[in-house]
Amino acid sequence: QDNALRVGEHLKARLEALRDKHPLIGTVHGFGLYLGVEMVRDAETLEPAPEETAAICERMLDLGVVIQPTGDHVNILKTKPPLCLDIEAADFYVDTLDRVLNEGW
């Protein structure tokens, strides 16, 4: 549980830093390793971005990250990794998401 808390805090901080870089990220929800990255088309109206989210998930799978969209609007990248996830794997996930958002999907 200590690992989940430590790695989760690191992961959430990195994801929140991406929010400042990529306007498609509306907010990061959650605690520990159970996190959700909400994708929105407009930061002010919070219009969900389900098509973009699905495409991002497909591209991330091509790059080695298994993640699926979830939520009422299917616009949230939900992370529920095993409790033994380490910093290196968390960084790989965030770096891959950053790459996809930079390069396009």
C-alpha positions in Angstrom: 0.0 0.0 0.0 2.9 2.4 0.6 4.1 1.8 -2.9 0.6 2.5 -4.3 0.5 5.8 -2.4 4.0 6.8 -3.4 3.7 5.9 -7.0 0.2 7.2 -7.2 1.3 10.6 -6.0 4.1 10.7 -8.5 1.7 9.6 -11.3 -1.0 12.1 -10.4 1.6 15.0 -10.3 2.9 14.0 -13.7 -0.6 13.8 -15.2 -1.5 17.1 -13.7 1.6 18.6 -15.3 0.4 17.3 -18.7 -2.9 19.1 -18.1 -1.0 22.4 -18.2 0.6 21.4 -21.5 -2.4 19.8 -23.3 -5.8 21.6 -23.4 -7.5 18.3 -24.2 -6.9 17.2 -20.6 -9.7 18.7 -18.5 -8.9 17.4 -15.1 -7.2 14.5 -13.2 -9.5 12.7 -10.7 -8.7 10.1 -8.1 -6.3 9.0 -5.4 -3.4 6.6 -5.2 -3.2 4.5 -8.4 -6.9 4.7 -9.1 -6.9 7.8 -11.4 -8.9 9.2 -14.2 -7.8 11.6 -16.9 -10.8 13.5 -18.2 -10.6 14.5 -21.9 -12.5 17.6 -23.0 -12.9 19.6 -26.2 -13.2 22.9 -24.3 -11.7 23.7 -20.9 -14.5 26.2 -20.1 -17.6 24.2 -21.1 -16.0 20.9 -20.3 -17.5 19.4 -23.4 -16.6 15.7 -23.4 -14.2 14.4 -26.1 -15.2 10.7 -26.5 -14.0 10.3 -30.1 -10.6 11.7 -29.2 -10.4 9.6 -26.1 -11.1 6.4 -28.1 -8.5 7.3 -30.7 -5.9 8.1 -28.0 -6.6 4.7 -26.4 -6.0 2.9 -29.8 -2.8 4.8 -30.4 -1.5 4.2 -26.9 -2.2 0.4 -27.4 -0.1 0.6 -30.5 2.7 2.0 -28.3 2.4 -0.6 -25.6 0.0 0.9 -23.1 -3.3 -0.8 -22.5 -6.0 1.7 -21.4 -9.6 2.0 -22.2 -12.1 4.9 -22.1 -14.7 4.9 -19.4 -17.2 7.3 -17.8 -20.8 8.4 -18.6 -19.4 10.2 -21.7 -16.7 7.6 -22.4 -14.1 10.4 -22.2 -12.0 9.4 -19.2 -8.7 7.4 -19.3 -9.1 5.3 -16.2 -5.9 3.9 -14.6 -6.3 0.9 -12.4 -2.8 -0.8 -12.5 -1.6 -3.4 -10.1 -0.5 -2.1 -6.7 3.1 -3.2 -7.5 3.3 -0.6 -10.3 6.7 1.2 -10.1 7.8 4.7 -11.0 9.4 3.6 -14.2 6.1 2.0 -15.5 4.1 5.1 -14.3 6.5 7.3 -16.2 6.2 5.2 -19.3 2.4 5.6 -19.2 2.7 9.4 -18.8 5.4 9.7 -21.4 3.4 7.7 -23.9 0.3 9.8 -23.3 2.3 13.0 -23.8 3.8 11.6 -27.0 0.3 10.7 -28.4 -1.1 14.2 -27.4 1.9 15.8 -29.1 2.0 13.7 -32.3 -1.7 13.2 -32.7 -3.7 10.1 -32.8 
